[in-house]
Amino acid sequence: MACFALFIIVFGTIGYTIEGQVEDIPTPNIEGYVFFSEEALPQNPVGLFVSADTSITWDRDDIFLVIANESKKDQCDGIRANGGAFLQSGSGSQTCQYGDSGYETTSIDGSTGAQWHVVSGDYYTGIGTKSGTLPAGTELNIEYEVKLSASFPMYLFSFLFGIGGLALSRMK
């Protein structure tokens, strides 16, 4: 048991990295609104024991990227379905546009990318422009990297498990 606990501690410290791409983000030409991928980012169902940090990069400098929860995505999809009609009436609202503070994270630099600590739940990647529109059919490549490592409770559990294993081995 002690060896298993040591293995978990070492492997948790080194970590494991998952890489992937975000697919199917539309690039329509409605000015200024955020558009989301239909595919959710990978979740962290064992967040108590495993820490997951995501880095997202993209290959264009004329867009910004956001990560939002499912309810924010649904709100923005509803605005997009209406063509932004109820927000364009001079209200000055930034809902689902650049400057909206309702996103989990926002980044404007694709080479530096966005950093996000993964939590459980459905979260989506979205894109938008600060001004102007994206040309129709514009290709966008978004790549992500998720670094998995042990969290503090996992280290504590492994330490206690290892101590228990050593104690049992001394009793024999």
KEKE-3310 file (N, C-alpha, C; in steps of 0.2 Angstrom, whole numbers, plus 5000, padded with zeros to 4 digits):
npx = (5004:5010:5019:5010:5004:5015:5018:5006:5008:5020:5016:5006:5012:5020:5011:4999:4996:4983:4979:4970:4958:4946:4931:4920:4916:4906:4908:4901:4894:4889:4891:4902:4896:4897:4901:4898:4905:4897:4901:4906:4919:4931:4927:4930:4927:4932:4936:4939:4950:4959:4968:4965:4971:4969:4975:4973:4975:4975:4975:4973:4973:4963:4952:4944:4944:4932:4927:4913:4899:4886:4873:4876:4881:4868:4861:4868:4867:4853:4852:4859:4851:4840:4846:4853:4844:4836:4846:4853:4847:4853:4855:4867:4872:4883:4881:4885:4895:4911:4919:4909:4906:4902:4908:4918:4931:4941:4951:4962:4973:4979:4992:4997:4987:4972:4970:4963:4956:4950:4933:4919:4905:4897:4906:4909:4918:4920:4920:4923:4923:4932:4929:4921:4918:4920:4926:4915:4915:4927:4942:4946:4958:4958:4967:4968:4976:4976:4982:4984:4985:4989:4978:4978:4969:4971:4985:4985:4977:4984:4996:4991:4986:4998:5005:4997:4998:5012:5011:5003:5012:5022:5016:5016)
npy = (4994:5006:5008:5010:5022:5031:5030:5036:5049:5053:5052:5061:5073:5074:5074:5074:5077:5082:5085:5094:5099:5113:5111:5116:5130:5143:5156:5168:5184:5194:5208:5210:5201:5186:5170:5153:5136:5121:5110:5105:5110:5098:5090:5091:5079:5074:5084:5086:5078:5079:5091:5102:5112:5122:5128:5138:5141:5151:5154:5167:5185:5194:5191:5189:5177:5168:5159:5151:5147:5135:5142:5155:5153:5149:5161:5169:5163:5164:5178:5179:5172:5181:5190:5200:5210:5216:5221:5231:5243:5255:5254:5253:5241:5228:5215:5198:5202:5210:5215:5211:5205:5193:5181:5166:5167:5178:5182:5191:5189:5178:5171:5171:5166:5159:5156:5144:5137:5121:5116:5107:5104:5110:5119:5131:5136:5151:5164:5180:5197:5212:5223:5227:5214:5196:5189:5179:5162:5161:5153:5145:5140:5132:5127:5116:5113:5102:5101:5089:5086:5081:5086:5095:5088:5075:5072:5072:5062:5051:5052:5048:5036:5029:5030:5022:5010:5008:5006:4995:4985:4985:4979:4965)
npz = (5000:5004:4993:4983:4986:4986:4972:4967:4973:4966:4952:4952:4955:4943:4933:4919:4902:4891:4875:4862:4850:4847:4839:4825:4828:4823:4811:4808:4801:4810:4817:4831:4841:4852:4847:4850:4851:4848:4855:4871:4882:4889:4904:4922:4932:4944:4952:4965:4968:4957:4949:4936:4923:4910:4894:4881:4864:4849:4831:4825:4825:4825:4833:4849:4863:4873:4888:4893:4904:4902:4903:4900:4887:4881:4883:4874:4862:4860:4859:4847:4838:4837:4830:4837:4839:4850:4857:4850:4850:4854:4867:4874:4879:4883:4882:4878:4870:4866:4881:4890:4906:4910:4907:4910:4908:4898:4884:4873:4866:4855:4854:4866:4873:4882:4899:4910:4925:4926:4930:4937:4926:4912:4900:4887:4873:4865:4852:4846:4839:4842:4835:4820:4807:4805:4790:4780:4781:4787:4792:4808:4819:4834:4848:4862:4878:4892:4908:4919:4936:4953:4967:4982:4992:4986:4988:5002:5005:4999:5007:5019:5016:5013:5025:5033:5026:5029:5043:5044:5038:5047:5058:5055)
capx = (5000:5014:5022:5005:5003:5021:5017:5001:5011:5025:5013:5002:5017:5022:5005:4997:4993:4978:4978:4964:4956:4939:4928:4914:4914:4904:4911:4896:4896:4885:4896:4903:4893:4901:4898:4900:4906:4892:4905:4908:4926:4932:4925:4934:4922:4935:4940:4942:4957:4963:4968:4965:4972:4968:4978:4969:4978:4972:4979:4971:4974:4957:4947:4945:4941:4929:4925:4907:4895:4880:4868:4879:4880:4862:4859:4871:4864:4846:4853:4861:4845:4836:4851:4855:4839:4834:4852:4855:4843:4856:4855:4874:4873:4888:4879:4887:4900:4917:4918:4904:4909:4898:4912:4922:4938:4942:4958:4962:4979:4979:4998:4998:4981:4968:4971:4957:4956:4944:4929:4914:4900:4898:4909:4910:4923:4917:4924:4920:4928:4931:4926:4921:4915:4924:4924:4911:4919:4934:4944:4949:4961:4959:4969:4969:4980:4974:4987:4981:4989:4985:4976:4980:4966:4974:4991:4984:4974:4990:5000:4988:4986:5005:5006:4993:5002:5018:5009:5001:5018:5026:5013:5017)
capy = (5000:5012:5009:5013:5029:5034:5030:5041:5056:5055:5053:5067:5078:5075:5076:5071:5082:5080:5090:5093:5105:5114:5111:5119:5137:5147:5163:5172:5191:5199:5212:5211:5196:5180:5164:5147:5130:5117:5105:5108:5108:5092:5092:5088:5076:5072:5090:5086:5074:5080:5098:5102:5118:5123:5133:5138:5146:5151:5157:5173:5191:5199:5189:5187:5171:5167:5153:5153:5141:5134:5147:5161:5151:5149:5168:5172:5159:5167:5185:5178:5170:5187:5195:5205:5216:5219:5225:5236:5249:5261:5254:5253:5235:5224:5208:5194:5206:5211:5219:5208:5203:5187:5175:5163:5170:5181:5183:5194:5187:5171:5168:5170:5162:5160:5151:5142:5131:5117:5114:5102:5107:5111:5126:5131:5141:5156:5169:5187:5202:5218:5228:5224:5207:5191:5187:5173:5156:5161:5147:5147:5134:5133:5121:5117:5108:5102:5098:5086:5084:5079:5091:5094:5082:5068:5071:5071:5055:5047:5052:5044:5029:5027:5029:5016:5004:5006:5004:4988:4981:4984:4974:4958)
capz = (5000:5004:4987:4979:4988:4983:4965:4966:4974:4961:4946:4953:4954:4936:4930:4913:4898:4886:4870:4857:4846:4847:4832:4823:4830:4817:4810:4804:4800:4814:4821:4838:4845:4853:4845:4854:4849:4851:4859:4877:4884:4893:4911:4927:4936:4950:4954:4972:4968:4952:4947:4929:4921:4903:4890:4874:4859:4842:4826:4822:4829:4825:4837:4856:4865:4879:4890:4897:4906:4898:4903:4896:4880:4879:4882:4868:4856:4860:4856:4840:4835:4836:4826:4841:4838:4856:4860:4845:4850:4857:4875:4876:4882:4880:4883:4873:4866:4869:4887:4894:4912:4912:4905:4915:4906:4892:4881:4867:4862:4853:4855:4874:4874:4888:4905:4914:4929:4924:4936:4934:4923:4904:4898:4880:4870:4860:4849:4844:4837:4846:4831:4813:4807:4802:4784:4780:4780:4789:4796:4814:4823:4842:4851:4870:4882:4899:4912:4925:4942:4960:4971:4989:4995:4984:4992:5009:5005:4997:5012:5025:5014:5014:5033:5035:5023:5033:5049:5043:5036:5053:5063:5054)
cpx = (5004:5017:5017:5004:5009:5020:5011:5004:5016:5021:5008:5006:5019:5016:5004:4994:4989:4978:4973:4963:4948:4937:4922:4912:4912:4907:4907:4898:4891:4890:4896:4900:4898:4897:4901:4901:4900:4895:4908:4916:4926:4930:4930:4929:4925:4939:4942:4949:4961:4962:4969:4966:4973:4972:4975:4973:4974:4976:4977:4972:4968:4951:4949:4941:4938:4928:4919:4903:4889:4875:4870:4879:4873:4859:4862:4868:4857:4847:4855:4855:4840:4840:4853:4850:4837:4840:4855:4852:4846:4856:4862:4876:4879:4887:4881:4892:4906:4916:4912:4908:4906:4902:4916:4929:4937:4949:4958:4968:4980:4986:4999:4992:4977:4970:4965:4958:4949:4940:4923:4909:4902:4900:4910:4915:4919:4922:4920:4925:4927:4928:4926:4918:4921:4922:4920:4916:4926:4936:4948:4952:4962:4961:4969:4973:4978:4979:4983:4986:4985:4984:4978:4976:4969:4981:4990:4981:4980:4994:4997:4987:4993:5007:5003:4996:5008:5016:5007:5007:5022:5023:5014:5023)
cpy = (5006:5013:5012:5020:5033:5035:5036:5048:5058:5056:5059:5073:5080:5077:5072:5076:5079:5086:5089:5100:5106:5115:5115:5126:5141:5154:5167:5180:5196:5202:5212:5206:5190:5174:5158:5141:5126:5111:5108:5106:5102:5095:5089:5085:5074:5078:5090:5083:5076:5088:5098:5110:5118:5129:5133:5143:5146:5155:5163:5179:5195:5196:5189:5181:5171:5160:5154:5146:5141:5139:5153:5159:5152:5156:5171:5169:5162:5174:5184:5176:5176:5192:5201:5211:5219:5223:5230:5242:5255:5260:5254:5246:5231:5217:5204:5197:5207:5216:5216:5204:5196:5181:5173:5166:5173:5183:5186:5193:5180:5168:5167:5165:5163:5154:5150:5136:5127:5115:5110:5106:5108:5118:5125:5137:5145:5161:5175:5191:5208:5224:5225:5217:5202:5189:5180:5167:5156:5155:5149:5140:5136:5127:5122:5111:5108:5098:5096:5084:5083:5085:5090:5088:5075:5067:5069:5064:5050:5046:5047:5037:5026:5025:5023:5010:5002:5003:4996:4983:4980:4979:4967:4955)
cpz = (5000:4997:4982:4980:4986:4976:4964:4967:4968:4954:4946:4953:4947:4932:4923:4909:4893:4881:4865:4854:4847:4840:4831:4827:4824:4817:4806:4804:4804:4818:4828:4843:4846:4850:4848:4850:4852:4855:4865:4878:4888:4901:4916:4933:4943:4952:4961:4973:4963:4950:4940:4927:4913:4900:4884:4870:4853:4837:4822:4827:4829:4829:4845:4858:4872:4881:4895:4899:4901:4898:4900:4889:4877:4878:4876:4862:4855:4856:4848:4836:4833:4832:4830:4841:4844:4859:4856:4845:4854:4865:4878:4880:4879:4881:4877:4868:4869:4875:4892:4900:4914:4910:4911:4914:4899:4890:4874:4863:4861:4854:4862:4876:4881:4893:4909:4918:4928:4931:4933:4931:4915:4903:4891:4878:4865:4858:4847:4842:4841:4842:4824:4813:4804:4795:4784:4778:4782:4793:4802:4817:4830:4845:4859:4872:4889:4903:4918:4930:4948:4963:4978:4993:4993:4987:4999:5010:5004:5003:5018:5023:5015:5021:5035:5032:5027:5040:5049:5042:5043:5058:5061:5057)
residu = (MET:ALA:CYS:PHE:ALA:LEU:PHE:ILE:ILE:VAL:PHE:GLY:THR:ILE:GLY:TYR:THR:ILE:GLU:GLY:GLN:VAL:GLU:ASP:ILE:PRO:THR:PRO:ASN:ILE:GLU:GLY:TYR:VAL:PHE:PHE:SER:GLU:GLU:ALA:LEU:PRO:GLN:ASN:PRO:VAL:GLY:LEU:PHE:VAL:SER:ALA:ASP:THR:SER:ILE:THR:TRP:ASP:ARG:ASP:ASP:ILE:PHE:LEU:VAL:ILE:ALA:ASN:GLU:SER:LYS:LYS:ASP:GLN:CYS:ASP:GLY:ILE:ARG:ALA:ASN:GLY:GLY:ALA:PHE:LEU:GLN:SER:GLY:SER:GLY:SER:GLN:THR:CYS:GLN:TYR:GLY:ASP:SER:GLY:TYR:GLU:THR:THR:SER:ILE:ASP:GLY:SER:THR:GLY:ALA:GLN:TRP:HIS:VAL:VAL:SER:GLY:ASP:TYR:TYR:THR:GLY:ILE:GLY:THR:LYS:SER:GLY:THR:LEU:PRO:ALA:GLY:THR:GLU:LEU:ASN:ILE:GLU:TYR:GLU:VAL:LYS:LEU:SER:ALA:SER:PHE:PRO:MET:TYR:LEU:PHE:SER:PHE:LEU:PHE:GLY:ILE:GLY:GLY:LEU:ALA:LEU:SER:ARG:MET:LYS)
# end
